[in-house]
């Protein structure tokens, strides 16, 4: 009586300890591996499958499990274009605590993408020194809840919902009616959330747009301050939990569903998230956007908040916009070739003999390798600049501009190219842009020794 420990047919374990051990496993892969190692352990699992699975799910997802489970269940049930009151609630985990195999598969499937996004968010918005998440438990929970809520919104009112509501033969009246209904449903969804929850989603939406628009920044070292674009709206309209990661790694070309010519669909995804969310905030007499001087959502503390550029010491550049070895990799995934070529001095970016190879080299060289490599060719004017410096966008751009052509010449030497004599006019030579023979005969990746180049014959 009173002894709840049940012995197993084993010399070193008992059922209660095994159950406790199983409930503390970090993920389902570990669970599957462990229960297959012993029939006795498998039998313990079979006695408590629901509680063990639910515990492992919590260990995997964390405090955002109710939001994650709501998302995957609504998505799997294809609850498209439903009023928020007809969707499963965040309390569904209490009402239906048994996790199905479909629930588990879906949770595992989305977990990796959410973790990657959290690490990216932490790297860009909290601690630029580390690529892995440095968020506190509270910050991580806010981020993940906002991410799962945004993903649910996209799943229920986004691209898939549009395809289910609008047929290829729908007339304009039907399209207009569907658009008005969509706006009402979207606003209703955000109306069910508290203002702090909306602020978290708003902050996350701005961050995700920044990740997307970085792919076509005008200056490679500057994350565009205005992150709106039809492309970014469309990515969030489709599936932010994995499309944003895809764009980060492979560029916008990986979004094969994108078609800017479908005019009527643009009406459905333009400002897909921010318009209804802001409308709810305004109805509550809240500011549409928090002032930058006010504490921002999700993040409680920014590491190095008061850091300044190592060179110019500007107090107008925020610490998260400083660039060093640990975050050069964020500058681009697929190089914005146009903006980088613009940094080349003179006319050498249009050199007929080398342009194709230069662009190919950019495409195959990661940002951190290229920027770090520039320091190997540092000129005397930059003797006090160090690779470990934190540089503002303006200083970094200046450094790249003054060394990019030297770096490329170094890559040609490493390739085994025989470097010809220097052209007198160096990178300023105009003839290199329209006479292939001249571009091939002389080296133009060098400083000019004469004034601006007039047209010449080879």
C-alpha positions in Angstrom: 0.0 0.0 0.0 1.2 3.5 -0.9 4.2 2.2 -3.0 3.7 3.4 -6.6 7.0 2.0 -7.9 6.3 -1.0 -10.1 9.2 -3.3 -10.8 10.2 -4.2 -14.3 11.9 -7.4 -15.5 15.2 -5.6 -15.4 18.1 -5.4 -13.0 18.5 -1.6 -13.1 15.3 0.2 -14.0 11.7 0.4 -12.9 8.6 1.5 -14.8 8.1 4.8 -13.0 11.7 5.9 -13.6 11.5 4.9 -17.2 8.3 6.9 -17.7 9.9 9.9 -16.1 12.9 9.5 -18.3 10.8 9.3 -21.5 8.9 12.4 -20.6 12.1 14.4 -20.4 13.4 13.4 -23.9 14.0 16.5 -26.0 12.4 15.4 -29.3 10.6 12.6 -31.1 13.6 11.2 -32.8 15.2 10.5 -29.4 11.9 9.0 -28.2 11.7 6.7 -31.2 15.3 5.6 -30.7 14.9 4.9 -27.0 11.7 2.9 -27.1 13.2 0.6 -29.8 16.3 -0.2 -27.7 14.4 -2.4 -25.2 11.1 -4.3 -25.2 10.7 -3.4 -21.5 11.1 0.4 -22.3 8.7 0.0 -25.2 6.1 -1.6 -22.9 6.4 1.3 -20.5 5.8 3.7 -23.3 2.7 1.7 -24.4 1.2 2.2 -21.0 1.6 6.0 -21.1 1.7 7.0 -24.8 -0.4 10.1 -24.6 1.3 11.8 -21.6 4.8 10.9 -22.9 4.1 12.2 -26.4 2.5 15.4 -25.0 5.6 16.0 -22.7 8.0 15.4 -25.6 6.0 17.8 -27.8 6.3 20.4 -25.0 10.1 19.8 -24.7 10.4 20.2 -28.5 8.2 23.3 -29.0 8.3 24.9 -25.6 5.7 27.3 -24.1 4.4 28.1 -27.6 3.0 24.6 -28.0 -0.7 25.7 -27.8 -0.1 28.2 -30.6 1.9 25.7 -32.6 -0.7 23.0 -32.2 -3.5 25.4 -33.1 -1.7 26.3 -36.3 -1.0 22.8 -37.5 -4.5 21.5 -36.7 -6.2 24.4 -38.5 -3.9 24.0 -41.4 -4.3 20.2 -41.7 -8.1 20.6 -41.4 -8.0 23.2 -44.2 -10.1 25.7 -42.2 -9.8 28.3 -45.0 -11.6 31.6 -44.8 -13.3 30.8 -41.5 -14.2 33.5 -38.9 -11.8 33.4 -36.0 -14.6 32.1 -33.8 -14.9 29.0 -36.0 -11.2 28.2 -35.9 -9.7 26.0 -33.2 -8.6 28.0 -30.3 -5.3 28.2 -28.5 -7.0 26.2 -25.7 -7.5 23.2 -28.1 -4.6 21.4 -26.5 -6.7 21.3 -23.3 -9.9 20.3 -25.1 -8.1 17.7 -27.3 -4.9 16.8 -25.5 -4.2 13.6 -27.5 -1.6 14.4 -30.3 -2.2 12.4 -33.4 0.5 11.2 -35.7 -0.4 13.9 -38.1 -0.1 16.5 -35.3 3.4 15.2 -34.4 4.6 15.0 -38.1 3.4 18.6 -38.6 5.0 20.0 -35.5 8.3 18.3 -36.3 8.1 19.6 -39.8 7.7 23.3 -38.9 9.9 23.2 -35.8 13.2 23.5 -37.8 12.0 26.5 -39.8 10.8 28.3 -36.7 14.1 27.7 -35.0 16.0 28.9 -38.0 13.9 32.1 -38.1 14.4 32.6 -34.3 18.2 32.4 -34.7 18.1 34.8 -37.6 15.9 37.2 -35.6 18.2 37.0 -32.6 21.3 37.6 -34.8 19.7 40.6 -36.5 17.7 42.1 -33.7 19.4 41.2 -30.4 23.0 40.0 -30.6 24.9 40.5 -33.8 27.8 38.4 -32.5 26.1 35.0 -32.7 24.3 33.2 -35.5 22.4 30.9 -33.0 19.6 32.3 -30.9 20.6 34.3 -27.8 17.0 35.1 -26.9 15.9 34.7 -23.3 13.1 32.2 -22.5 10.6 35.1 -22.4 11.9 36.7 -25.6 11.9 33.3 -27.4 8.4 32.5 -26.2 7.1 35.9 -27.5 8.8 35.3 -30.8 7.5 31.8 -31.3 3.9 32.7 -30.3 3.9 35.6 -32.7 5.4 33.4 -35.5 2.8 30.6 -35.0 0.0 33.1 -34.9 1.3 34.8 -38.1 1.7 31.4 -39.8 -1.9 30.5 -38.8 -3.1 33.8 -40.3 -1.3 33.1 -43.6 -2.5 29.5 -43.7 -6.2 30.4 -43.1 -6.5 33.7 -45.0 -3.5 33.5 -47.4 -2.7 31.9 -50.7 -4.3 28.5 -50.2 -7.5 30.2 -48.9 -7.6 32.4 -51.9 -7.4 29.5 -54.3 -10.2 27.8 -52.5 -12.5 30.9 -52.6 -11.8 32.2 -56.1 -12.2 30.1 -59.1 -10.6 30.7 -62.5 -14.1 31.5 -63.9 -15.0 34.0 -61.1 -16.3 37.3 -62.4 -15.4 40.7 -61.1 -18.4 41.0 -58.8 -17.5 37.7 -57.2 -13.8 38.8 -56.8 -14.8 42.1 -55.2 -17.2 40.3 -52.8 -14.5 37.8 -51.9 -12.0 40.6 -51.3 -14.3 42.4 -48.9 -15.0 39.2 -47.0 -11.3 38.5 -46.8 -10.6 41.9 -45.3 -13.4 41.4 -42.7 -12.1 38.0 -41.7 -8.5 39.1 -41.5 -9.4 42.1 -39.3 -11.5 39.8 -37.1 -8.6 37.5 -36.6 -6.3 40.3 -35.3 -9.2 41.7 -33.3 -9.1 38.5 -31.2 -5.6 39.2 -30.0 -4.4 41.6 -27.3 -2.5 44.8 -28.2 0.9 43.4 -26.9 0.3 40.3 -29.0 -0.4 42.5 -32.1 2.8 44.5 -31.4 4.8 41.3 -31.4 3.4 40.2 -34.7 3.9 43.7 -36.1 7.6 43.7 -35.1 8.0 40.2 -36.5 6.4 41.2 -39.8 8.8 44.1 -40.2 11.7 41.8 -39.5 10.6 39.2 -42.0 10.1 41.9 -44.7 13.6 43.1 -44.0 15.0 39.6 -44.6 13.1 39.4 -47.9 14.1 42.9 -49.1 17.7 42.5 -48.3 17.9 40.4 -51.4 17.6 43.5 -53.6 19.1 46.3 -51.5 20.4 49.3 -53.3 23.5 49.3 -51.2 24.7 45.8 -50.1 25.7 47.0 -46.6 22.4 48.8 -45.9 19.3 46.9 -45.0 16.5 48.9 -46.6 14.6 51.1 -44.0 11.4 50.8 -46.0 10.7 47.1 -46.1 7.5 47.2 -48.1 7.3 45.5 -51.4 4.8 43.4 -53.4 7.3 40.5 -53.3 7.6 40.6 -49.5 3.8 40.8 -49.1 3.5 37.7 -51.4 6.0 35.7 -49.4 4.1 36.4 -46.2 0.8 35.6 -48.0 2.1 32.2 -49.0 3.9 30.6 -46.1 6.2 32.8 -43.9 7.5 29.8 -41.8 9.5 28.3 -44.6 9.4 30.7 -47.6 11.3 33.4 -45.7 14.1 31.0 -44.9 14.1 29.9 -48.6 14.5 33.5 -49.7 17.2 34.2 -47.1 19.3 31.2 -48.4 18.5 31.2 -52.2 17.0 34.6 -53.1 13.6 35.7 -54.4 13.9 33.5 -57.5 13.1 30.5 -55.4 9.5 31.7 -55.0 8.1 30.0 -58.1 4.5 30.9 -57.3 5.2 34.6 -57.7 3.4 36.2 -60.7 3.1 40.0 -60.6 0.9 40.0 -63.6 -2.1 38.5 -61.8 -3.7 41.8 -61.0 -6.7 40.5 -59.1 -4.6 38.4 -56.7 -2.4 41.4 -55.9 -5.5 43.0 -54.2 -5.6 40.0 -51.9 -1.9 39.9 -50.8 -0.9 43.6 -51.0 -0.2 44.6 -47.3 -1.7 41.2 -46.4 -0.8 41.3 -42.7 0.0 44.9 -41.8 -3.2 46.6 -43.1 -5.8 44.6 -41.0 -3.4 44.6 -38.0 -2.9 48.3 -38.1 -6.6 48.9 -38.6 -7.3 47.0 -35.3 -4.7 49.1 -33.5 -6.2 52.4 -34.8 -9.7 51.2 -33.7 -8.2 50.8 -30.3 -6.8 54.4 -30.4 -3.3 52.9 -30.4 -0.4 54.3 -32.5 -0.1 52.6 -35.9 3.6 52.1 -35.2 5.6 52.4 -32.0 8.1 55.3 -32.2 11.7 54.1 -32.5 12.5 55.9 -29.3 10.1 53.6 -27.4 10.9 50.1 -26.2 10.3 47.7 -29.1 8.3 44.5 -28.8 9.7 40.9 -28.2 13.3 42.0 -27.3 13.9 43.0 -23.7 17.6 43.8 -24.1 19.9 44.4 -27.1 23.5 43.3 -26.6 25.9 46.2 -27.3 23.1 48.7 -27.6 25.4 51.7 -27.3 28.2 50.4 -29.5 29.5 52.8 -32.2 31.4 52.4 -35.4 35.0 51.6 -34.7 36.2 54.2 -37.3 33.8 57.2 -37.5 32.3 56.8 -34.1 28.9 58.0 -35.5 26.2 58.2 -32.9 23.5 58.1 -35.6 24.0 54.4 -36.5 22.3 51.9 -34.3 24.4 49.0 -33.0 22.4 46.5 -35.0 23.5 48.2 -38.1 27.2 47.8 -37.4 29.0 45.1 -39.4 31.9 42.8 -38.3 33.2 39.3 -38.9 30.3 37.7 -37.0 27.5 39.2 -39.1 29.1 39.8 -42.5 27.2 36.6 -43.5 23.9 38.4 -43.2 24.8 41.0 -45.8 23.7 38.8 -48.7 22.8 35.2 -49.4 22.6 35.6 -53.2 24.8 38.6 -54.0 23.0 41.8 -55.1 25.3 41.9 -58.1 24.2 45.3 -59.4 24.8 47.1 -56.1 28.2 45.4 -55.6 29.4 46.1 -59.1 28.5 49.8 -58.5 31.1 49.8 -55.8 33.9 49.2 -58.3 35.9 52.2 -59.1 35.9 53.9 -62.5 34.7 51.8 -65.4 36.2 48.4 -64.5 32.9 46.9 -63.7 32.1 47.0 -67.4 35.5 45.5 -68.4 34.7 43.3 -71.5 37.5 40.8 -70.6 36.8 40.3 -66.9 33.2 41.2 -66.2 31.7 37.7 -66.6 34.4 36.1 -64.4 34.1 38.9 -61.8 30.3 38.3 -61.5 30.7 34.5 -61.4 33.3 34.9 -58.6 30.9 37.1 -56.6 28.1 34.5 -56.9 30.4 31.7 -55.5 32.0 33.8 -52.7 30.1 34.0 -49.4 29.8 37.5 -48.0 31.9 36.8 -45.0 34.7 35.3 -47.2 34.6 38.3 -49.6 34.6 41.1 -47.0 37.1 39.3 -44.8 39.3 38.7 -47.9 39.4 42.5 -48.6 41.5 42.9 -45.4 44.2 40.8 -46.9 44.7 43.5 -49.5 44.5 46.5 -47.1 46.2 49.6 -48.5 48.4 51.9 -46.3 45.6 54.5 -46.0 43.7 51.9 -43.9 46.6 50.8 -41.7 44.6 51.4 -38.5 41.5 49.5 -39.7 41.3 45.9 -38.4 39.2 42.9 -39.5 37.6 42.8 -36.0 36.3 46.4 -36.3 32.6 47.1 -36.2 31.8 49.3 -39.1 28.8 51.4 -40.0 27.4 50.9 -43.5 29.1 54.0 -44.8 32.5 53.1 -43.5 32.1 49.5 -44.7 31.0 50.7 -48.2 34.0 53.0 -48.3 36.4 50.2 -47.4 34.9 47.8 -50.0 35.0 50.5 -52.7 38.7 51.1 -52.1 39.7 47.4 -52.1 37.3 45.4 -54.3 39.3 45.8 -57.4 42.6 44.9 -55.6 40.9 41.8 -54.2 39.7 40.7 -57.6 43.2 41.1 -59.1 44.4 38.9 -56.2 41.9 36.3 -57.1 43.1 36.3 -60.7 46.7 35.8 -59.5 45.5 32.9 -57.3 43.8 31.3 -60.3 47.1 31.4 -62.1 46.4 34.2 -64.5 49.3 36.0 -66.0 48.7 39.7 -65.2 49.6 41.9 -68.2 51.1 45.4 -67.9 48.9 48.0 -66.3 46.9 50.4 -68.5 48.0 54.0 -67.8 44.4 54.9 -67.1 43.7 51.9 -64.8 40.1 51.5 -63.7 39.2 54.8 -65.2 39.9 53.6 -68.8 36.8 53.9 -71.0 38.2 51.9 -73.8 38.1 48.7 -71.7 34.3 48.9 -71.9 34.0 48.8 -75.7 37.2 47.3 -77.1 37.7 43.7 -76.1 41.3 43.5 -77.5 42.3 46.5 -75.3 40.6 45.0 -72.2 42.5 41.7 -72.8 45.9 43.3 -73.6 46.2 45.4 -70.4 45.4 45.2 -66.7 42.7 47.7 -65.7 42.3 46.5 -62.0 44.8 49.1 -60.9 45.2 52.7 -59.9 45.5 55.2 -62.9 48.8 56.8 -63.4 47.4 59.3 -65.9 44.3 61.5 -65.9 40.9 60.4 -67.2 41.3 58.2 -70.2 40.5 59.4 -73.7 39.3 56.9 -76.3 42.4 54.9 -77.6 43.2 52.3 -80.1 44.9 49.0 -79.1 
